[in-house]
Amino acid sequence: MNPTTIFFSIIPVFLGMFFFLVGGLVCFSGVRSRQLENASRSWPSIPGQVTSAEMKVETINFRTRLGGPSTDYRPLIRYEYVIEGIRYQNDQITFGAIKMDKANAEAKLASYPVGSTVTVYYNPKKPDQAVLEHTDTGSILFILVGAVGLVIGLCVVCFGIALIASFLNTAK
């Protein structure tokens, strides 16, 4: 068995491990976000005040199916609240990534005008951890995509191991 054959039979194992690792991280992120979303439903609430509201625009320069760059809009809403005499500031609307088209982002910004009073749901164990909404922002999608990455990674690792085993058997 020559070194080139060994090298090329190991590549699927490392590639599969990469997919498995990335899939695991994405899946973990989705599960953690989902846990926080569910936990926040039982958190106490307190009035807060919106201190700033702006649009964050992210343009991704790779080509989309329509042939142009992709632009995501993220409403950035900062608010403050006071718990037991301590003032906290936060910009977490909900758990998970909030990226949307321009119209939806503008509508979200319009629902939180600067100076308005908002209901803040805060973690009683960590009062600096708070959200304005209990909505699901795609954690299920992260879990599913991560699970697919885990399965693909595992299959590719198994293929790589089978490939190495077959090369070792033919070398005998």
C-alpha positions in Angstrom: 0.0 0.0 0.0 1.6 3.3 -1.1 1.5 6.5 1.0 -0.7 8.3 -1.5 -3.4 5.7 -1.1 -3.2 6.0 2.6 -3.3 9.8 2.5 -6.4 9.8 0.2 -8.2 7.2 2.3 -7.8 9.3 5.5 -9.3 12.5 3.9 -12.9 11.3 4.2 -12.3 10.6 7.9 -11.1 14.2 8.6 -13.8 15.7 6.3 -16.4 13.7 8.2 -15.0 14.8 11.5 -15.2 18.4 10.3 -18.9 18.0 9.3 -19.6 16.2 12.6 -18.0 19.0 14.6 -19.7 21.9 12.8 -23.0 20.0 12.8 -22.7 19.4 16.5 -21.9 23.1 17.2 -24.8 24.3 15.1 -27.1 21.8 16.7 -25.9 22.7 20.2 -26.5 26.4 19.4 -30.1 25.7 18.4 -30.8 23.5 21.4 -29.3 26.1 23.8 -31.3 28.9 22.1 -34.5 26.8 22.3 -33.8 26.1 26.0 -33.4 29.8 26.7 -36.6 30.7 24.7 -38.6 28.2 26.8 -37.1 29.3 30.1 -37.8 32.9 29.4 -41.5 32.1 29.3 -41.5 31.7 33.0 -39.2 34.6 33.8 -40.7 37.6 35.7 -41.3 40.8 33.8 -40.6 44.4 34.6 -41.1 47.6 32.8 -38.2 49.0 30.8 -37.6 51.8 28.4 -36.2 51.8 24.9 -33.1 54.0 24.7 -32.2 53.6 21.0 -33.6 51.8 18.0 -31.6 51.5 14.7 -31.2 49.2 11.8 -28.1 47.1 11.3 -27.6 46.2 7.6 -25.4 43.3 6.7 -24.6 42.7 3.0 -23.1 39.3 2.1 -21.3 39.6 -1.2 -21.6 36.0 -2.4 -24.1 35.5 -5.2 -27.7 34.6 -4.5 -29.9 32.6 -6.8 -31.0 36.0 -8.3 -27.4 36.9 -9.1 -26.8 39.7 -6.6 -25.5 40.2 -3.1 -27.7 39.2 -0.1 -28.7 41.8 2.4 -30.0 41.1 5.9 -31.6 43.6 8.2 -31.4 43.4 12.0 -33.3 45.7 14.2 -31.1 46.8 17.0 -33.2 47.9 20.0 -31.4 49.0 23.1 -33.4 49.2 26.3 -32.8 49.6 30.0 -34.5 48.4 33.1 -34.0 48.6 36.9 -34.1 45.6 39.2 -33.5 46.2 43.0 -32.0 49.6 42.3 -29.5 48.3 39.7 -29.8 49.7 36.2 -29.3 47.1 33.4 -29.0 47.7 29.6 -29.6 45.1 27.0 -30.3 44.8 23.2 -31.6 41.2 23.1 -35.1 41.2 21.5 -35.4 37.4 21.6 -33.0 34.5 21.7 -31.6 33.4 18.4 -30.6 35.3 15.3 -32.9 38.0 14.2 -32.3 38.7 10.5 -35.1 39.7 8.3 -36.0 41.6 5.2 -36.2 45.4 5.3 -40.0 45.7 5.6 -40.1 43.3 8.6 -37.1 44.9 10.3 -38.7 48.4 9.8 -42.0 47.0 11.3 -40.1 45.6 14.3 -38.3 49.0 14.8 -41.7 50.8 14.6 -43.1 48.6 17.4 -40.3 49.8 19.7 -40.0 53.6 19.4 -37.3 55.3 21.4 -38.6 56.4 24.8 -41.4 53.9 24.8 -42.1 51.6 27.8 -41.6 47.9 27.1 -42.1 44.7 29.0 -38.7 43.2 29.8 -38.6 39.5 30.7 -35.4 38.9 32.8 -33.7 35.9 34.2 -34.0 36.1 38.0 -30.7 34.3 38.5 -28.9 36.5 36.0 -30.8 39.8 35.8 -28.5 41.1 33.0 -30.0 38.3 30.8 -33.3 39.6 29.4 -35.5 39.6 26.3 -38.5 41.6 25.0 -40.2 38.7 23.2 -40.6 34.9 23.8 -40.7 34.1 20.1 -38.9 31.2 18.3 -36.5 32.7 15.9 -35.3 29.6 14.1 -33.8 27.5 16.7 -35.6 24.5 15.3 -34.0 25.2 11.9 -30.5 25.3 13.6 -31.3 22.0 15.3 -32.3 20.3 12.1 -29.4 21.7 10.0 -27.0 20.7 12.8 -28.5 17.2 13.0 -28.1 16.8 9.2 -24.4 17.9 9.6 -24.0 15.3 12.4 -25.5 12.5 10.2 -23.5 13.5 7.1 -20.3 13.7 9.2 -20.9 10.3 10.8 -21.6 8.7 7.4 -18.5 10.2 5.8 -16.3 9.1 8.8 -17.8 5.5 8.5 -17.1 5.6 4.8 -13.5 6.7 5.4 -13.0 4.0 8.0 -14.4 1.4 5.6 -12.1 2.7 2.9 -9.1 2.4 5.1 -10.1 -1.1 6.2 -10.5 -2.2 2.6 -7.1 -0.9 1.7 -5.5 -2.6 4.7 -7.2 -5.9 3.8 -6.0 -5.7 0.1 -2.5 -4.9 1.3 -2.3 -8.2 3.2 
